[in-house]
Amino acid sequence: MVDTVIVEAESSPVSAVSWPAIIAGGLVAAALTLLLLALGAGIGFAVITPWSGTADITTTRAATIGGIFMAVTAVMASALGGYVTGRLRVRWAHTAKDEVYFRDTAHGVLAWAFATVMGAALLASASTIIGGGVAAGAGPAAVLAASNGEARGNPWLAPLLDRLFRPDYTALTGGTGQRAAGVFAGGRDLAVDRDAARRLFATAYDRTGAGLTADDRQYLAQMVAARTGLAPPDAERRVAAIEAEARIAADAARRVAMHLSFWLVASMLLGAVAAGLAATEGGAARDGRP
């Protein structure tokens, strides 16, 4: 008696990841995100106008409203991208139902991750191009932004520095004709003094939060008196007033950054969950499952 052994030919392994569907869903999610963000910017400009005297919205409240809109945008865009991924993914024959649900959910999360990484890469590329333009001297506006601190992470200092070094033209002219402020400042460039003051305020409030030291406060008063033509007591009062405003502005900027960071994390998590659930629904619609 001869035993017959039947050997089944193994099917060629097929990847469970459908990258075309993931890329398509990620592109849809990224495009809808850009559309909704542009819409949100337009709505924000229409609702919050700088010429309205009745607007009582605070910076933290604006950050909260922006964070909520960011979370809604992430959920809507990720859900659409995940659903598209689920409907376009390749069918898996002879696969357990639980495994199909897992793969659908994973495809949605991968589509969300692709859209997120692609958006971050585009933003990083844009920042690199802008930074390279500033380094290469691409236009006076970029150089001015870099000189007054707007390109160094503390834009709240720019208007305070303008007020700090606002000259007293009556004292500078002296009634005998125009005299340059540089004569009073020993010929120093105004940009040098502004940058020195910016570093002092940034170190005191934006980084450490300890405030100006007595020596720094006296140095700023001397600088302001020499640059603006104010009397030393008036210069000291101006430095004290700007210091108080800088403390308030730094605290507000810190609170806004904290709120936006929390909302960013929440929107990313909600987007991942929405993409996974929507991909499961899309896969079930494709396979005709309930």
MOVENDA-V344537 format. One record per backbone hydrogen bond with DSSP energy under -0.5 kcal/mol. CO is the residue of the C=O (numbers start at 1). NH is the residue of the N-H. E is the energy in kcal/mol with one decimal. If there is no record, write none. Layout:
((CO	NH	E) (CO	NH	E))
This chain:
((1	3	-0.6) (3	5	-0.6) (4	6	-0.6) (5	7	-0.6) (6	8	-0.6) (16	18	-0.6) (17	19	-1.0) (18	22	-1.8) (19	23	-3.0) (20	24	-2.3) (21	25	-2.5) (22	26	-2.5) (23	27	-2.4) (24	28	-2.1) (25	29	-2.4) (26	30	-2.5) (27	31	-2.6) (28	32	-2.4) (29	33	-2.0) (30	34	-2.1) (31	35	-2.1) (32	36	-2.6) (33	37	-2.5) (34	38	-2.3) (35	39	-2.2) (36	40	-2.7) (37	41	-2.3) (38	42	-2.1) (39	43	-2.5) (40	44	-2.6) (41	45	-2.3) (42	46	-1.6) (43	47	-2.2) (44	48	-2.8) (47	49	-0.8) (49	52	-1.4) (51	53	-0.6) (52	55	-0.7) (54	56	-0.5) (58	62	-2.5) (59	63	-2.3) (60	64	-2.2) (61	65	-2.6) (62	66	-2.7) (63	67	-2.4) (64	68	-2.5) (65	69	-2.3) (66	70	-2.2) (67	71	-2.3) (68	72	-2.5) (69	73	-2.6) (70	74	-2.2) (71	75	-2.3) (72	76	-2.5) (73	77	-2.6) (74	78	-2.3) (75	79	-2.3) (76	80	-2.1) (77	81	-2.5) (78	82	-2.8) (79	83	-2.4) (80	84	-2.4) (81	85	-2.0) (82	86	-2.4) (83	87	-2.2) (84	88	-1.8) (85	89	-1.2) (91	93	-0.7) (92	95	-0.7) (96	100	-2.1) (97	101	-2.2) (98	102	-2.1) (99	103	-2.7) (100	104	-2.5) (101	105	-2.4) (102	106	-2.6) (103	107	-2.3) (104	108	-2.0) (105	109	-2.3) (106	110	-2.5) (107	111	-2.2) (108	112	-2.2) (109	113	-2.6) (110	114	-2.6) (111	115	-2.2) (112	116	-2.4) (113	117	-2.8) (114	118	-2.4) (115	119	-2.3) (116	120	-2.5) (117	121	-2.5) (118	122	-2.2) (119	123	-2.3) (120	124	-2.4) (121	125	-2.3) (122	126	-2.3) (123	127	-2.4) (124	128	-2.3) (125	129	-2.3) (126	130	-2.4) (127	131	-2.8) (128	132	-2.6) (129	133	-2.1) (130	134	-2.0) (131	135	-2.3) (132	136	-2.0) (133	138	-3.6) (134	137	-1.1) (137	139	-2.0) (139	143	-1.6) (140	144	-2.6) (141	145	-2.2) (142	146	-2.0) (143	147	-2.0) (144	148	-1.9) (145	150	-1.2) (145	151	-1.3) (146	149	-0.6) (149	152	-1.5) (149	154	-1.3) (154	157	-1.6) (155	158	-1.1) (156	160	-0.5) (157	161	-2.6) (158	162	-1.8) (159	163	-1.8) (160	164	-2.2) (161	165	-2.1) (163	166	-0.9) (167	169	-1.0) (168	172	-2.1) (169	173	-2.5) (170	174	-1.9) (173	176	-1.7) (177	176	-0.5) (180	183	-1.4) (180	184	-0.6) (181	184	-0.6) (181	185	-1.4) (182	187	-4.2) (183	186	-0.9) (185	188	-1.2) (189	193	-1.5) (190	194	-2.7) (191	195	-2.2) (192	196	-2.1) (193	197	-2.5) (194	198	-2.5) (195	199	-2.2) (196	200	-1.9) (197	201	-2.5) (198	202	-2.9) (199	203	-2.4) (200	204	-2.0) (201	205	-2.5) (201	206	-0.9) (202	206	-0.5) (202	207	-1.4) (203	208	-1.6) (204	211	-2.4) (213	217	-2.5) (214	218	-2.3) (215	219	-2.5) (216	220	-2.5) (217	221	-2.1) (218	222	-2.2) (219	223	-2.3) (220	224	-2.9) (221	225	-2.5) (222	226	-2.3) (223	227	-2.2) (224	228	-2.9) (224	230	-0.5) (225	229	-1.5) (228	168	-2.6) (231	235	-2.7) (232	236	-2.3) (233	237	-2.0) (234	238	-2.2) (235	239	-2.3) (236	240	-2.3) (237	241	-2.2) (238	242	-2.6) (239	243	-2.4) (240	244	-1.9) (241	245	-2.0) (242	246	-2.5) (243	247	-2.0) (244	248	-1.8) (245	249	-2.8) (246	250	-2.6) (247	251	-2.0) (248	252	-2.3) (249	253	-2.5) (250	254	-2.2) (251	255	-2.3) (252	256	-2.5) (253	257	-2.3) (254	258	-2.1) (255	259	-2.6) (256	260	-2.7) (257	261	-2.0) (258	262	-2.2) (259	263	-2.5) (260	264	-2.2) (261	265	-2.1) (262	266	-2.4) (263	267	-2.7) (264	268	-2.1) (265	269	-2.2) (266	270	-2.6) (267	271	-2.2) (268	272	-2.2) (269	273	-2.2) (270	274	-2.6) (271	275	-2.4) (272	276	-2.2) (273	277	-2.4) (274	278	-2.5) (275	279	-2.2) (276	280	-1.7) (277	281	-1.9) (278	282	-2.6) (279	283	-2.6) (280	284	-2.1) (281	285	-2.2) (282	286	-1.9) (283	287	-2.2) (284	288	-0.8) (284	289	-2.3))
